[in-house]
């Protein structure tokens, strides 16, 4: 499957995952803005993939990224961000979502595992109650949160000014 074929609408992804689930595959879901792909993202998604047999990644839309991150974001448009994430070998499917949180996506996709980065604990994952009601295990994955797009942007801007 080529990179762009991994990017599906929510509806197409629900249908695709039904077939994967019928074949006994355990589905892991991860999400983020992925505004400028960096090593922290790669480590988060690689660790998430080890939690199951199939990794689905939700990428925030341009609108939701702007609302979450503020003016001047995203740096890259949603389709470019989705394509970069889909290009990673550990990622099986990508979908773009417009909501400010992933609860509607978790409800629609019903993964076996909801992977969050190490800036969370199992107790602080915003979707933990919904995940528990749906029987979705929450996993904290990746390395310590010492990489951020915000810091990367600041570093690049600082070098351009200096």
C-alpha positions in Angstrom: 0.0 0.0 0.0 1.4 3.4 -0.9 1.5 6.3 1.5 -1.6 8.1 0.2 -3.6 4.9 0.3 -3.1 4.7 4.0 -5.0 8.0 4.5 -8.7 7.2 4.8 -11.9 9.1 5.7 -13.4 8.2 9.1 -16.2 6.2 7.3 -13.8 4.2 5.1 -11.5 3.6 8.1 -14.4 2.2 10.2 -15.2 -0.3 7.3 -11.5 -1.2 6.9 -11.0 -1.8 10.6 -14.1 -4.1 10.7 -12.3 -6.4 8.3 -9.0 -6.2 10.3 -10.8 -6.9 13.5 -12.6 -9.9 11.9 -9.1 -11.3 11.0 -8.2 -11.1 14.7 -5.8 -8.1 14.5 -5.4 -5.9 17.7 -5.8 -2.3 16.8 -3.9 0.6 18.4 -5.0 4.2 18.0 -2.7 7.2 18.5 -3.3 10.9 17.7 -1.8 14.3 17.5 -1.2 17.4 15.4 2.2 16.3 14.1 2.8 19.8 12.9 6.5 19.3 12.2 7.4 15.7 12.4 10.3 15.1 14.9 12.0 12.3 16.7 9.6 12.4 19.6 6.7 11.7 17.3 8.5 8.8 15.7 9.4 7.3 19.1 5.8 7.8 20.3 4.3 6.1 17.2 6.9 3.3 17.2 6.2 2.5 20.8 2.4 2.7 20.2 2.7 0.2 17.3 4.3 -2.4 19.7 1.0 -2.3 21.7 -0.8 -4.2 19.0 -0.7 -5.5 15.4 -2.1 -2.5 13.6 -1.5 1.3 14.2 -4.1 3.9 13.3 -3.2 7.5 13.7 -5.6 10.4 14.0 -4.1 13.7 12.7 -5.8 17.0 13.9 -7.2 19.0 11.1 -5.9 22.5 10.3 -8.9 24.0 12.2 -8.5 21.9 15.3 -4.7 22.4 15.3 -5.2 26.2 15.1 -7.7 26.1 18.0 -5.4 23.9 20.1 -2.0 25.5 19.3 -2.9 29.1 18.5 -2.2 31.6 15.8 0.4 30.7 13.3 -0.2 27.0 13.6 -0.2 24.7 11.9 3.0 25.2 10.0 2.2 22.4 7.5 -1.3 21.8 6.1 -3.3 18.8 7.3 -2.8 16.7 4.1 1.0 17.2 4.3 1.0 16.2 8.0 -1.2 13.2 7.3 1.1 12.1 4.4 4.3 12.4 6.5 2.7 10.3 9.3 1.5 7.7 6.8 5.0 7.4 5.3 6.2 5.9 8.6 6.5 2.1 8.3 5.0 1.7 11.8 1.8 3.4 10.7 -1.0 1.3 9.0 -3.7 3.9 8.6 -4.2 7.7 9.1 -7.4 9.7 9.3 -7.8 13.5 9.8 -10.2 14.6 12.5 -11.7 18.1 13.1 -12.8 17.7 16.7 -10.8 19.2 19.6 -10.6 15.8 21.3 -10.6 12.2 20.0 -13.7 10.9 21.8 -15.9 10.8 18.7 -13.1 9.0 16.8 -12.5 6.5 19.6 -16.3 5.8 19.7 -16.4 5.2 15.9 -13.2 3.2 15.6 -13.3 1.2 18.9 -9.5 0.3 19.0 -8.2 -2.2 21.4 -5.6 0.3 22.7 -5.5 4.1 23.0 -1.9 5.2 23.0 -0.9 8.6 24.5 2.5 10.2 24.8 4.5 10.5 28.0 3.2 13.9 28.7 0.2 12.0 30.1 -0.2 9.4 32.8 -3.0 6.8 32.6 -4.8 8.9 35.2 -4.6 12.2 33.2 -5.5 10.9 29.7 -8.6 13.1 28.9 -10.4 10.2 27.2 -9.8 7.7 30.0 -13.4 7.4 31.2 -14.7 6.9 27.7 -12.0 4.4 27.0 -12.9 2.5 30.1 -16.6 2.4 29.1 -15.7 1.2 25.7 -13.3 -1.5 26.9 -10.3 0.3 25.4 -7.0 -0.1 27.2 -5.0 3.1 27.6 -1.2 2.8 27.1 1.4 5.5 27.7 4.1 5.2 25.0 7.2 6.9 23.7 10.2 8.4 25.3 10.2 11.2 27.9 8.6 14.4 26.6 11.7 16.5 25.9 10.9 17.1 22.3 8.3 19.5 21.1 7.2 21.2 17.9 6.9 24.5 19.8 10.6 24.3 20.9 11.7 23.2 17.4 9.9 26.2 15.9 11.4 28.6 18.4 14.9 27.2 17.7 14.5 27.6 14.0 13.2 31.1 14.4 16.0 32.0 16.7 18.6 30.8 14.2 17.0 32.7 11.4 17.0 35.9 13.6 20.7 35.4 14.7 
